[in-house]
Amino acid sequence: MNITEKLDLAIKLNEKGSTDGEYLITYKGKTLQKQTYMTNEEWDAFVLAMKSNEFQPSAYEEYSEGGGDELSEKNGRPPKMASYGSSSRMIYMLSAHKEGFHYERKLPTTVGGKANLDGFYEDETRYIFVEAKCHEPYSNKANTVSECYRELYEYLTSHTWGSINIEMKPCDRERYMTAEFFADGEALEHFDIKQMICHLLGIATGLLTGTVKQKQIDFIYLLYDSTELDIEPDAKEAVDRIYERTCYECNLIDFAELFRAILAFLNETKFNGAMTSDELDRAVINFTFTLATQDFYPLLLQ
């Protein structure tokens, strides 16, 4: 059993008071037992409650059509969202009461592909964008990136005055490269800045195309705090270290400065200066980034 599975079991124990029960799935003629997931009955009840959520009637459809394929059994695995360590499950449970909140928001990045944000909310005065992480920081992440990001990465390295540095090297995959990310000279090993850059590209593209309006933009990075969990002793030290390191790496980054550089890059290279310097300044002033735990996050939705 790996570290993420032990973390998932600890979350299950914390919520249920027991690790009893498992999800049963038949694959290639065999019945497999998955202890780190809800039981089949619990999952069915979870889905039924989502379908009947009066505050968010589109939630089930949004997860069904989302890029994460969260609700389907696949290749002998239960639905991703049935995992106790699922970030999608976490954000849904913490946001399900918020009328008008949406999930699996896709935003074009202009540079390449789309940004897939876990949560989104809009009212007359502000936007809330949410990226949720539960057990993801405890798994090794790939640093393989499409070559289409090279120009952007070079721009960010030269326009964040040394606070962000991205080292790019050739890769054995055609039209791809490997990238190593640094903030204030320290390697970012657990905080997924590659994904965060894509999210900020999506928001910046929205501003430049008018699909995101000039008003307050609050980006929440929802990171599950695992420090109080009863985790198996051989995994506890590693889990605590990785959680603390992820927070530390996140706090190394000046996200307003990063957002400014991304917005300026798109404005200069892709949109022919469509945004004036005053408009760009206002967009950056209106942007906030908050690192939030599962306990603090509900307060930010009020």
N, C-alpha and C positions, 0 to 999 in steps of 0.2 A: 504494500500500500504506500503510495507516494504522499508527499507533503500536502498537496491540494486535497487529496481524498481524506487525509486526517483532519484538515481544516474543515472540510464539509461535514464530517462526522461530528466535530465539536460544535458547529453551528446547529446541527440537528439536535444534539444533546441539550444545548442551551435553550432551544425553542420548545422541544417536546418533553424534556426531562428524561429522555431515553433514546437510545439508538436502535431500538427494536423496529422491525418492519423493513421491507424493501420493495422496490419496484421490480415486477416480474415481466420479462420480455422474452418472446420466442424468436430465435434467430438461427437459421440453418438447421432447423429441427431440434434445437436445444432450448431449454428454458433457463434463462440467465437471471441471477439475482443481483440487484444493484442497491446496496445498503445506503449509499450516500444520497439517494433520491427519496422523494415522497413515495408512499405506497400507491398502487394503482387507484385505490379508492380515494385517497387524499388528492391525487392529481385530478381525478374526475370532478371532485367537489371544487377544487381550485378553478378549473376551467369553467364550470357552471357558474360560479360566483363572478368570474370575469365577464362572461356573456351577459349576465343580468345586472352589471354595475350601472346604476342609474346616473351616476355622475360622469361616467366615461363610456357611453354606449358603443364607441368605436374601438375600444381597447383590443378586443379579441381580433377584430379584423386587421388592426394595425400590426399586431404581432404575427398574424397569419401571413400577411403580405410583406413583412419585414425581411431584411437581408440575412438576419441571424438564424432563420428557420428554427424558431424557439419552441414551437408547439408540436412538432412531429417526431415520432420515433424514426431512427435512421441508423442503418448498419449495425443493428444489435444494441443500440443505445436508446435509453428513454428520451423523451423530449428534454432539450437543454434546460428549459425553464423549470422542470421538475426537480432539478438539483438543488440541494440546500445551499450550495455555494454559488448559485446562478446570480449574476448581477442584474439580469432582467427581472428575475423573481424579486430581488431585493427592492429595486426601484419601483416596481409595480405595487408591492405591499406598502411601501412608504408613501406612495403618491395616489393611491386608488381613491382617496377621499376628495381629491382636488378636482372640482368641476372644471372641465375645459382643458385638462392636462392630456397630452398626447404622447405616443410612444413610437419608437423606430422612425424618427424623422430623417429624411434623406435630403441632403443639400448638395448641389453641384459644386465642385471645387475649382472649375475652370482649368486648373493645371492637369488634372487627370483623375477620373473616377468620381465617386460621390462620398461625402461624409455621412456616416450613419450614426446619428445621435440617439442616445437611449431615451431622452425625455425632452419635451418641449411644451412651453406654455406662453401665452400672449394675452395681455390685456391692453387697455388704452395707453398705459404709460411705460410698459416694459415688456421685454422678452426674458424668458428663462430657458436656457439650454442646459441639459444635464448629461454628463457622461458618468456612468456607474461602474465601479470596479469592486468585485468581491474577492474571488480567488485568482483572478487573472495575474496580479503581480507576482504570484508564487510559481508561475510557470515561465520557462524560458521563452523569450519573444524573438522572432526572426528579425534581423536587420536588413533583409533583402528589400530593395526599393526600386521602383521603375525609374529608368533613366530620365523620364519626363520631369522628375523632380530636381534634377541637377541644377538647373538655372536658379530655381527658387532657393535651394539650399546654399548655393554660393552667395546669393543676395543676402540671405539671413545671416550668414557668417560675417559678411562685410558691413551690414547695416544694423547690427545690434551691439556694436562697439565692444566685441569680444565676450559679451555675456553668454551668447549662444555660439557654439562652434560645431560644425558638422564635417567630419572627415569621411570622404567618399573613396571607395576603392573598387577596382573591377570585380566582377562576379562571373562565375562559370555559366550563368544563365544569360542567354542573349537578351539585350535591351534591359538588363537589370544591373544594379550595383549593390554593394554593401555600404551601409552608412553607420557611423558611430557618432553618438550625440553627446555633447558636453555642455554644462552650464557652469559658468564661473570656474572653468578649468577642471571640473569634476565629471566623471563619466556618469551618464544616466543609465543605470542598469535595470531599474524596475519601473520607474515612471515612464509611461508610453508616450513620449513626446512626438514620435512619428505620427501616431494617431491624432494627437492633440493639434498638430500643425494642420492636418487634414480638416479637423473640425473648424479651426479658425479660418481656413481657406473657404469653407462653406459659408460661414457667417459673413466674411468679407465679400464674397461673390454676391450674396444676397443684398448687401448694402449697395454694391455697385450696379446691380441690375434693378434695384427697387423692390425686390420681393421681401427684403428686410428693411423696415423703415428706420429713420433716424430717431430713435428713442432709447431709453435705458436698456442695456444688454447685460444680463447677469448670467455668467457661466458658472455652474456648480459642478465641481468634481467630487462625486459622492464615492468615498472610499470606506469600505467596511472596516471598522475598528475591531481587530481580533484580540486585543491585548488582555481582555478579561475572560477569554474563553478557557474552558478546561480541556486543553489539548494534550495528547499523549506526550510524555516527557521528552522522547527522542525527537519530536517535531516542534515542541514549544519554543525552544531557543531560536530555531531557524525562522519560524513564523513571526515571532516578535521582532527579530532583526530585520526581516524583509519589510514588515509593515513600517517600522520606524525609518528605514532607509527610503522607502517610497515617499513618505511624508517629507523627509529631508530633501530629497531630490526635487520634489514639487516646489518646495519653498525656496529653492535656489533660483527659480525662473521668474523673471519679470514679465508677466503675461501681457501687461499693457504694452510694453515695449515690443514684445514678440508680435502682438496683434497689429501694432502700428506698422511694423516692417512688412508683414504679410499683406496688409491693406495697401501699403505704398507700392509693393511689388506688383500686385494685380493692377492697380491704378496706372502705373507707369508702363507696364509691358503688355497688358491684355486689354485695357479699356481706354487707351489714348487720353489719359488725364481727365476722365469723366468727372472725377470728384475734385473739388477745389481743396487747397490746403486747409482752409477754415473748416470745411466739411469733414475732412479727414481728422483734424484735431478734435472736432466735436464728437465724432464717432469713438475715438480713443478715450476721451473724457467720460463718455457714457458707458464704457465697458468696465465690468468688474469680474474678477475671478475669485472664487471661494472654494477652498478645500474643506469638505464637510464630512463628518462621520454620520452614521445612521441615526445617532441621537440628536445631532444638531440640524440635520437636513430638514425635518418637518417644520422647524421654525422659519426656514427660508422660504417656504411655500405660502406663508400666511399673507 
